[in-house]
């Protein structure tokens, strides 16, 4: 329900957010942030089985959810995305990886709805985090120029961003940085489900939006299976618990029925997804 409160109080907040975002995504990393990053423990890699790696790198991009949301006639609400102004506060490798996934979902959401300004802001955020994570050769100036060039061509823009996602996966796979890839996948999944659930709560007829969420059960199970390999890693526990916390969505609410879900239940689903997402973006 917090997300709905944000929507209802939105106009003034959005105006302020847009002003902050312009400088937020482009501000240089401060010395304090650099020091915090250097002091933070880096991600400890765990070797996934070949089967798990194949599953990880075959997970769909966030466009799967956002494209289905558009087809379900869900609206675009900038205020429910992770504010671009937040990008500078992610200083550890884990928070950067998680929120590269979150911003990738927000980027997909804005590109799907052909929102030029928002797409550029989220592209700047993903560019910044990818650069700080050392994902070299994926985001460069020529690529960013192409994104701006395709702003008025939705299909070309979506194709280009999908290519970026694919190149990011290829880079992480070839450089044995699977845990970064897992965190990106977890952040993107949590944000996609959160966006869908929040939009489902405000929709007059949420049956189609709930069907979108219902269709993500297989991806949820795949992600949980991949995360099992990291149970011995204390730092990964909050991520594992967060993704596991989403299980009741597919077990308690009969969202596969194709019928409209009552307001109380949609509010519960929205609150659940928001609590998981909030732990990732705060």
C-alpha positions, 0 to 999 in steps of 0.5 A: 500500500506504500506504493499507492500512497506514493502514486497519490502524492505524486505530482510534486514529488515527481517534479522534484525527482526529475530535477534531482535525477538530472544531476543524480545519474551523472554525478561523479562518485565522491571520495567517500563513496569510493572509499566505501566501495574499496572497503566493502568486501567484494563478491565471493564467486561460487562455481555454478554447475553447467546446468545452472549456468545455462538456466541463469543465462537463458532467463528472459530479460525484464522486457518479458514482464513489461511487454506483457504489462503493456499488452494488458493495458497497464499504465506507465507511472514513473513514480513507482520506479526506482528514482534515478537520484538513488543511483549514487548511493549504491557503493558495494558490489552487491548493491550495484549488481542488484540495482543494475537489475532493478534499473534494467527492469525500469529501463525496460518499462520506460522503453516499452512505453516509449517514454524518451526522457525516462528511458534516457535517465535509466540508461544513464543509471545502468551505464553508471553501475555497469561501468563501476562493476567493470562490465567493459565493452558493453556500455560505451558512448557509441551505444548511448548515442544509438539509444538516443538516436532510436528514442522515437523508434520503439521497436529499434530501441527495444531491440538495442536494449535487448542486445545490451542485456545479451552482451552483458550476460555474455561478458559476465559468463565469459569472465566467470562473474556468475554471482554478479549475473545472479544478483542482476537477475534477482534485482530485475525479477523483483522489480518486474514483479513489484511493478506488475503488482503495484499496477495491478493494485490500481487497475480497475480490472486487474485480471490481465495484469495478474495473469502476467504475474502468474506467468512468472512462476517458472522464472521464479522457480528457476531463480530460486534453484540457482540461488540455492548454490549460494546458501553458504554465503552469508552476504547472499542470504538476504537476497535468497530470503527476499526472492523466496519470500515471494512464493505466496504470490503463486500459492495463496491467491489463485491468480492463475484463474484469469479472474479479477483479484479482490482489492484486499488480495491485490493490496497484500500482493503489492505489499509483499513485492514492495517489501522485497524490492525495498530491501534491494533498493534502500 
